[in-house]
Amino acid sequence: MKEIRNSEEYLKTIEQPKPVLLDFYADWCGPCQALMPVVEKLANKYDGEIEVRKVNVDHNPELAQKFSVRSIPALFFVQNGEIRERLVGLQSSPALEEKIRQYLVAA
């Protein structure tokens, strides 16, 4: 799973036609570390269908501010350049997979 390191990478990611899942996290965040394998597994499973990117809030505070991230982990579904949905906190694999499927049907 690739990391977005700056605004240019973010803009390039959301300009493509596939749905995007952004995972805002921090290395020191326990729930973020618990969620990471779930997100990575889904990124591999749906590779080529949805773009999954992680954003470290400590390394990219301006992007975290743009998304008004106040609590992590925070997951954002972006489609056609617009934020469609925001999930905060630890998410289960089945719940996230269901969300991904919804966005793939809508794409």
Backbone as numpy.savetxt, mean C-alpha at the origin, in Angstrom:
# Nx Ny Nz CAx CAy CAz Cx Cy Cz
8.73 -6.94 -2.85 7.87 -5.77 -2.85 8.77 -4.53 -2.85
8.53 -3.66 -3.78 9.37 -2.48 -3.93 8.95 -1.38 -2.96
9.91 -0.54 -2.61 9.64 0.59 -1.73 9.64 1.88 -2.55
8.69 2.75 -2.24 8.67 4.08 -2.84 9.56 4.97 -1.99
10.55 5.56 -2.61 11.53 6.34 -1.86 11.38 7.86 -2.03
10.59 8.26 -3.03 10.43 9.70 -3.24 9.15 9.99 -4.01
8.83 11.25 -4.17 7.60 11.65 -4.85 7.57 11.22 -6.31
8.73 11.23 -6.97 8.77 10.84 -8.38 8.38 9.36 -8.54
8.90 8.51 -7.66 8.54 7.09 -7.72 7.05 6.90 -7.44
6.52 7.68 -6.52 5.08 7.61 -6.21 4.25 7.98 -7.44
4.59 9.10 -8.06 3.83 9.55 -9.23 3.91 8.54 -10.37
5.08 7.97 -10.59 5.25 6.96 -11.63 4.39 5.72 -11.33
4.31 5.36 -10.06 3.53 4.19 -9.65 2.05 4.39 -9.89
1.52 5.55 -9.51 0.07 5.75 -9.62 -0.38 6.12 -11.03
0.56 6.45 -11.92 0.20 6.80 -13.29 -0.14 5.59 -14.15
0.28 4.40 -13.72 -0.01 3.21 -14.53 -1.46 2.78 -14.29
-2.04 1.98 -15.19 -3.47 1.69 -15.14 -3.91 0.70 -14.06
-2.97 -0.08 -13.50 -3.34 -1.08 -12.50 -3.68 -0.43 -11.16
-4.53 -1.08 -10.36 -4.76 -0.59 -8.99 -3.44 -0.66 -8.21
-3.31 0.20 -7.21 -2.10 0.29 -6.40 -2.48 0.14 -4.93
-1.70 -0.66 -4.20 -1.84 -0.78 -2.76 -0.57 -0.23 -2.15
-0.70 0.84 -1.36 0.44 1.45 -0.67 0.39 1.04 0.79
1.50 0.53 1.30 1.62 0.10 2.69 2.57 1.05 3.40
2.02 1.95 4.21 2.83 2.88 5.01 3.22 2.17 6.30
4.52 2.15 6.59 5.03 1.41 7.74 6.26 2.09 8.31
6.78 1.53 9.42 8.06 1.93 9.99 8.75 0.68 10.52
10.06 0.68 10.51 10.82 -0.48 10.97 10.59 -0.78 12.45
10.32 0.25 13.25 10.14 0.08 14.70 8.71 -0.30 15.08
7.81 -0.38 14.13 6.38 -0.62 14.38 6.08 -2.12 14.38
5.73 -2.67 15.55 5.42 -4.09 15.67 4.28 -4.55 14.77
3.12 -3.87 14.79 2.03 -4.28 13.90 2.43 -4.20 12.42
3.26 -3.23 12.06 3.73 -3.10 10.67 4.55 -4.34 10.29
5.42 -4.78 11.20 6.26 -5.94 10.92 5.41 -7.21 10.84
4.34 -7.27 11.62 3.43 -8.42 11.57 2.66 -8.45 10.25
2.32 -7.27 9.73 1.55 -7.17 8.49 2.40 -7.39 7.25
3.68 -7.08 7.33 4.56 -7.13 6.16 4.52 -8.47 5.42
4.63 -9.63 6.10 4.60 -10.90 5.35 3.26 -11.13 4.64
2.18 -10.66 5.24 0.85 -10.80 4.62 0.80 -10.01 3.32
1.27 -8.76 3.38 1.26 -7.89 2.20 2.21 -8.44 1.13
3.39 -8.93 1.54 4.34 -9.48 0.58 3.77 -10.71 -0.12
3.09 -11.57 0.63 2.49 -12.77 0.05 1.44 -12.38 -1.01
0.60 -11.40 -0.68 -0.42 -10.95 -1.62 0.21 -10.25 -2.83
1.29 -9.51 -2.61 2.00 -8.86 -3.72 2.52 -9.90 -4.70
3.04 -11.00 -4.18 3.54 -12.07 -5.05 2.39 -12.78 -5.75
1.32 -13.03 -5.03 0.18 -13.76 -5.61 -0.47 -12.98 -6.74
-0.58 -11.65 -6.58 -1.27 -10.82 -7.57 -0.30 -10.00 -8.41
0.95 -10.46 -8.49 1.96 -9.77 -9.29 1.48 -9.65 -10.74
1.58 -8.45 -11.28 1.13 -8.20 -12.65 -0.30 -7.71 -12.73
-1.07 -7.89 -11.64 -2.46 -7.44 -11.62 -2.66 -6.19 -10.79
-1.89 -6.08 -9.70 -1.97 -4.92 -8.81 -0.54 -4.55 -8.42
-0.28 -3.26 -8.32 1.03 -2.79 -7.88 0.99 -2.63 -6.36
1.88 -3.31 -5.66 1.97 -3.20 -4.21 3.31 -2.55 -3.89
3.26 -1.46 -3.15 4.47 -0.73 -2.79 4.43 -0.39 -1.30
5.60 -0.38 -0.68 5.67 0.02 0.72 6.31 1.41 0.81
5.89 2.14 1.85 6.40 3.50 2.06 6.82 3.60 3.53
8.11 3.78 3.76 8.61 3.95 5.12 8.36 5.39 5.55
7.54 5.57 6.60 7.16 6.93 7.01 8.35 7.72 7.55
9.36 7.03 8.06 10.55 7.72 8.57 11.44 8.22 7.44
11.45 7.51 6.33 12.29 7.90 5.19 11.55 8.79 4.20
10.24 8.80 4.26 9.44 9.55 3.29 8.31 10.32 4.01
8.67 11.23 4.92 7.64 11.93 5.70 6.71 12.81 4.85
7.21 13.32 3.71 6.34 14.18 2.90 5.21 13.39 2.26
5.47 12.16 1.85 4.41 11.33 1.29 3.43 10.89 2.38
3.96 10.58 3.56 3.09 10.24 4.70 2.18 11.42 5.04
2.73 12.63 4.97 1.93 13.83 5.23 0.88 14.03 4.14
1.24 13.79 2.89 0.29 13.93 1.78 -0.92 13.02 1.98
-0.69 11.84 2.53 -1.77 10.88 2.78 -2.39 11.03 4.17
-1.94 12.02 4.92 -2.43 12.27 6.29 -2.30 11.03 7.17
-1.16 10.35 7.06 -0.92 9.16 7.87 -0.61 9.60 9.30
-1.47 9.19 10.24 -1.30 9.52 11.64 -1.06 8.27 12.49
-1.39 7.12 11.90 -1.23 5.84 12.60 -0.79 4.80 11.58
0.11 3.92 12.00 0.60 2.89 11.08 0.43 1.52 11.73
0.30 0.48 10.95 0.32 0.47 9.50 -0.93 1.11 8.91
-0.74 1.74 7.76 -1.85 2.35 7.02 -1.74 1.88 5.58
-2.84 1.34 5.08 -2.88 0.83 3.71 -3.83 1.68 2.89
-3.39 2.05 1.70 -4.21 2.87 0.80 -4.35 2.17 -0.53
-5.59 2.09 -1.00 -5.85 1.60 -2.35 -6.01 2.82 -3.24
-5.21 2.89 -4.29 -5.23 4.00 -5.23 -5.57 3.44 -6.60
-6.53 4.07 -7.25 -6.93 3.62 -8.59 -7.20 4.85 -9.44
-6.68 4.84 -10.66 -6.81 5.97 -11.57 -6.32 7.26 -10.93
-5.24 7.14 -10.15 -4.63 8.31 -9.53 -5.37 8.86 -8.32
-6.44 8.20 -7.89 -7.23 8.69 -6.74 -7.21 7.69 -5.60
-7.14 8.20 -4.38 -7.23 7.35 -3.21 -8.67 6.87 -3.10
-8.85 5.55 -3.16 -10.19 4.95 -3.11 -10.55 4.46 -1.73
-9.55 4.02 -0.96 -9.85 3.45 0.35 -8.61 3.49 1.24
-8.88 3.61 2.56 -7.81 3.66 3.55 -8.13 2.65 4.64
-7.16 1.81 4.98 -7.29 0.86 6.07 -6.18 1.13 7.07
-6.51 1.22 8.35 -5.51 1.52 9.37 -5.45 0.36 10.36
-4.23 -0.03 10.72 -4.04 -1.10 11.68 -3.80 -2.43 11.00
-3.57 -3.43 11.83 -3.30 -4.77 11.35 -4.52 -5.34 10.64
-4.32 -5.90 9.45 -5.40 -6.47 8.64 -5.14 -7.96 8.45
-6.21 -8.73 8.35 -6.04 -10.17 8.11 -5.79 -10.41 6.62
-5.15 -11.52 6.33 -4.89 -11.88 4.94 -6.18 -12.05 4.14
-7.20 -12.78 4.68 -8.45 -12.92 3.90 -9.14 -11.58 3.63
-9.12 -10.68 4.60 -9.77 -9.37 4.40 -9.05 -8.56 3.33
-7.73 -8.56 3.36 -6.95 -7.82 2.35 -7.12 -8.44 0.98
-7.13 -9.75 0.93 -7.29 -10.42 -0.37 -8.65 -10.10 -0.97
-9.68 -10.04 -0.15 -11.02 -9.69 -0.64 -11.03 -8.27 -1.20
-10.36 -7.34 -0.51 -10.27 -5.96 -1.01 -9.56 -5.92 -2.36
-8.45 -6.65 -2.47 -7.71 -6.67 -3.73 -8.60 -7.18 -4.86
-9.32 -8.25 -4.59 -10.22 -8.80 -5.62 -11.26 -7.77 -6.06
-11.79 -7.01 -5.11 -12.77 -5.97 -5.44 -12.17 -4.95 -6.40
-10.95 -4.55 -6.16 -10.30 -3.56 -7.03 -9.94 -4.13 -8.38
-9.64 -5.42 -8.45 -9.33 -6.04 -9.73 -10.57 -6.15 -10.58
-11.72 -6.42 -9.97 -12.99 -6.49 -10.71 -13.35 -5.11 -11.25
-13.08 -4.07 -10.45 -13.44 -2.71 -10.84 -12.48 -2.14 -11.88
-11.30 -2.74 -12.01 -10.28 -2.19 -12.93 -10.67 -2.34 -14.38
